[in-house]
Amino acid sequence: MSVRWSVSLKAEGDRELSMDEIVELADAVAPSQGIASGMGTLGYGAQIVVSAPTRDSAMERGREVFGEAIATAGLPVFPIVSVEATSEEEDASPEMIEDDESP
């Protein structure tokens, strides 16, 4: 059974990214209900939605989609430094959210 996952990825490199480059990345991740970040930083990131049966397969699929988007956007390939995946169920379940105000 496939589940929808929100996958957040971040890559870091050796130069600042321009607004135009991040806009290109945003356009490239848009088909995956994605958003991009990184303008003025030494890297870039995206949050995308994928369907997969497990967290590991969602993170793998997220890496694939991210790589394709980077190529489409014409960005330099930087090492991916973080990947996180959250399922729709986790995102919607209040009991899975940590309460920072609890003792």
Wavefront OBJ file of the C-alpha trace (Angstrom):
o trace
v 0.000 0.000 0.000
v 1.389 3.379 -0.963
v 1.251 6.321 1.406
v 1.764 9.988 0.603
v 4.942 11.372 2.145
v 6.289 14.885 2.465
v 10.033 14.617 1.865
v 12.347 17.493 2.821
v 15.829 17.547 1.315
v 18.743 19.928 1.704
v 21.985 20.141 -0.274
v 24.988 22.295 0.597
v 27.783 23.495 -1.630
v 30.426 26.110 -2.149
v 28.583 29.080 -3.607
v 25.532 31.249 -3.021
v 22.447 30.582 -5.078
v 20.616 33.412 -6.806
v 16.905 34.092 -6.717
v 16.664 33.057 -10.383
v 18.272 29.682 -9.616
v 15.894 28.989 -6.723
v 12.920 30.036 -8.877
v 14.085 27.489 -11.480
v 14.246 24.840 -8.754
v 10.773 25.842 -7.532
v 9.429 25.427 -11.064
v 11.113 22.019 -11.327
v 9.628 20.685 -8.048
v 6.159 22.186 -8.602
v 4.807 19.050 -10.368
v 5.547 17.136 -7.142
v 3.599 19.672 -5.070
v 6.998 21.004 -4.084
v 8.492 24.166 -2.727
v 12.127 25.273 -2.941
v 14.432 27.203 -0.634
v 17.979 28.466 -0.579
v 18.172 31.944 -2.079
v 21.292 33.683 -0.817
v 22.632 30.572 0.935
v 25.387 28.076 0.182
v 22.932 25.435 -0.960
v 19.337 24.687 -1.813
v 16.487 22.579 -0.582
v 13.040 21.359 -1.448
v 9.992 19.817 0.118
v 8.139 17.477 -2.221
v 5.294 14.970 -2.034
v 5.826 11.362 -3.127
v 3.872 8.115 -2.846
v 5.690 5.138 -1.370
v 4.977 2.165 0.903
v 7.667 2.950 3.506
v 9.663 5.884 4.884
v 12.888 4.507 3.394
v 11.358 4.124 -0.056
v 9.844 7.622 0.232
v 13.265 9.073 1.037
v 14.798 7.159 -1.885
v 12.073 8.378 -4.254
v 12.482 11.903 -2.865
v 16.200 11.810 -3.680
v 15.368 10.726 -7.239
v 12.815 13.495 -7.761
v 15.165 16.058 -6.166
v 18.002 14.965 -8.468
v 15.771 15.264 -11.521
v 14.627 18.726 -10.402
v 18.224 19.868 -9.862
v 19.111 18.759 -13.392
v 15.987 20.392 -14.853
v 16.791 23.638 -13.040
v 20.395 23.538 -14.251
v 21.770 23.875 -10.732
v 25.204 22.669 -9.657
v 25.074 19.244 -8.005
v 25.815 19.692 -4.290
v 25.941 16.874 -1.725
v 22.629 16.160 -0.005
v 23.139 16.780 3.705
v 19.683 15.947 5.042
v 16.579 14.008 4.062
v 13.461 13.710 6.208
v 10.108 12.125 5.426
v 6.764 12.566 7.164
v 3.685 10.556 6.197
v 0.260 12.156 5.830
v -0.880 10.144 8.846
v 1.965 11.444 11.017
v 1.356 14.990 9.852
v -2.348 14.754 10.672
v -2.040 13.003 14.060
v -1.956 15.465 16.963
v -0.587 12.805 19.342
v 2.552 12.488 17.194
v 3.377 16.187 17.601
v 5.716 16.928 20.480
v 4.494 19.538 22.933
v 7.434 21.854 23.656
v 5.570 23.377 26.593
v 5.156 20.170 28.556
v 7.197 19.789 31.761
l 1 2 3 4 5 6 7 8 9 10 11 12 13 14 15 16 17 18 19 20 21 22 23 24 25 26 27 28 29 30 31 32 33 34 35 36 37 38 39 40 41 42 43 44 45 46 47 48 49 50 51 52 53 54 55 56 57 58 59 60 61 62 63 64 65 66 67 68 69 70 71 72 73 74 75 76 77 78 79 80 81 82 83 84 85 86 87 88 89 90 91 92 93 94 95 96 97 98 99 100 101 102 103
